């Protein structure tokens, strides 16, 4: 397995956790204190529950793009993933900046490292070409 594929898998695994969190918020789990700057502690209001589902869907799409770029999934996306992967990188940059700027220290402590890992892993996939397998 290549380092590029490992980075893509890391992005996908982290994305799975973020998607699970967003879907939990959408389902009414009272974790609002750990999202949106803690402005809605407890359950999210209905409009933010819908936004959480939309964000979960977007993150799934980004994970699929990163996995396609690393040749792990969706081989027909290979050509278009060359530029789509930069959307995942940009999303990760924005996410990191917003999570570093949030006034909620708990949210920052949880999500800034997550966003940082997503940025590093998606950036690595975006910047590297198919690489040689790791030494066995």
For each residue, the residues with C-beta under 8 A, 3 or more apart:
1: 5 6 133 134
2: 5 6 70 130 131 132 133 134
3: 6 7 124 128 131 134
4: 7 8 70 124 125 128 130 131
5: 1 2 8 9 70 71 72
6: 1 2 3 9 10
7: 3 4 10 11 70 120 121 122 124 125
8: 4 5 11 12 66 67 69 70 72 121 125
9: 5 6 12 13 67 70 72
10: 6 7 13 14 117 121
11: 7 8 14 15 63 66 67 88 118 121 122 125
12: 8 9 15 16 63 66 67
13: 9 10 16 17
14: 10 11 17 18 114 117 118 121
15: 11 12 18 19 59 60 62 63 118
16: 12 13 19 20 63
17: 13 14 20 21 114
18: 14 15 21 22 56 59 114 118
19: 15 16 22 23 56 59 60
20: 16 17 23 24
21: 17 18 24 25 31 34 35
22: 18 19 25 26 52 53 55 56 59
23: 19 20 26 27 52 53 56
24: 20 21 27 29 31
25: 21 22 28 29 31 32 35 44 48 49 52
26: 22 23 44 49 50 52 53 56
27: 23 24 49
28: 25 43 44 49
29: 24 25 43
30: 41 42 43
31: 21 24 25 34 35
32: 25 35 36 38 39 40 41 42 43 44 48
33: 38 41 42 104 106 107
34: 21 31 38 104 106 107 110 111
35: 21 25 31 32 38 40 44 52 107
36: 32 39 40 44 48
37: 102 103 104 107
38: 32 33 34 35 41 102 103 104 106 107
39: 32 36
40: 32 35 36 43 44 45 48
41: 30 32 33 38
42: 30 32 33
43: 28 29 30 32 40
44: 25 26 28 32 35 36 40 48 49 52
45: 40 48 49
46: 49 50
47: 50 51
48: 25 32 36 40 44 45 51 52
49: 25 26 27 28 44 45 46 52 53
50: 26 46 47 53 54
51: 47 48 54 55
52: 22 23 25 26 35 44 48 49 55 56
53: 22 23 26 49 50 56 57
54: 50 51 57 58
55: 22 51 52 58 59
56: 18 19 22 23 26 52 53 59 60
57: 53 54 60 61
58: 54 55 61 62 91
59: 15 18 19 22 55 56 62 63
60: 15 19 56 57 63 64
61: 57 58 64 65
62: 15 58 59 65 66 87 88 91 122
63: 11 12 15 16 59 60 66 67 88
64: 60 61 67 68 73 74 77
65: 61 62 68 69 77 81 84 85 87 88
66: 8 11 12 62 63 69 70 85 88 121 122 125
67: 8 9 11 12 63 64 70 72 73 74
68: 64 65 71 72 73 74 75 77 78 81
69: 8 65 66 78 81 82 84 85 125 126
70: 2 4 5 7 8 9 66 67 125
71: 5 68 75 78 130
72: 5 8 9 67 68
73: 64 67 68 77
74: 64 67 68 77 78 81
75: 68 71 78
76:
77: 64 65 68 73 74 80 81 84
78: 68 69 71 74 75 81 82
79: 82
80: 77 83 84
81: 65 68 69 74 77 78 84 85
82: 69 78 79 85
83: 80 86
84: 65 69 77 80 81 87 88
85: 65 66 69 81 82 88 89 122 125 126
86: 83 89 90 126
87: 62 65 84 90 91
88: 11 62 63 65 66 84 85 91 92 118 122 126
89: 85 86 92 93 119 122 123 126
90: 86 87 93 94
91: 58 62 87 88 94 95
92: 88 89 95 96 115 118 119 122 123
93: 89 90 96 97 119
94: 90 91 97 98
95: 91 92 98 99 111 115 118 119
96: 92 93 99 100 112 115 116 118 119
97: 93 94 100 101
98: 94 95 101 102
99: 95 96 102 107 108 111 112 114 115
100: 96 97 108 112
101: 97 98
102: 37 38 98 99 107 108 111
103: 37 38
104: 33 34 37 38 107 108
105: 108 109
106: 33 34 38 109 110
107: 33 34 35 37 38 99 102 104 110 111
108: 99 100 102 104 105 111 112
109: 105 106 112 113
110: 34 106 107 113 114
111: 34 95 99 102 107 108 114 115
112: 96 99 100 108 109 115 116
113: 109 110 116 117
114: 14 17 18 99 110 111 117 118
115: 92 95 96 99 111 112 118 119
116: 96 112 113 119 120
117: 10 14 113 114 120 121
118: 11 14 15 18 88 92 95 96 114 115 121 122
119: 89 92 93 95 96 115 116 122 123
120: 7 116 117 123 124
121: 7 8 10 11 14 66 117 118 124 125
122: 7 11 62 66 85 88 89 92 118 119 125 126
123: 89 92 119 120 126 127
124: 3 4 7 120 121 127 128
125: 4 7 8 11 66 69 70 85 121 122 128
126: 69 85 86 88 89 122 123
127: 123 124
128: 3 4 124 125 131
129:
130: 2 4 71
131: 2 3 4 128
132: 2
133: 1 2 136
134: 1 2 3
135:
136: 133
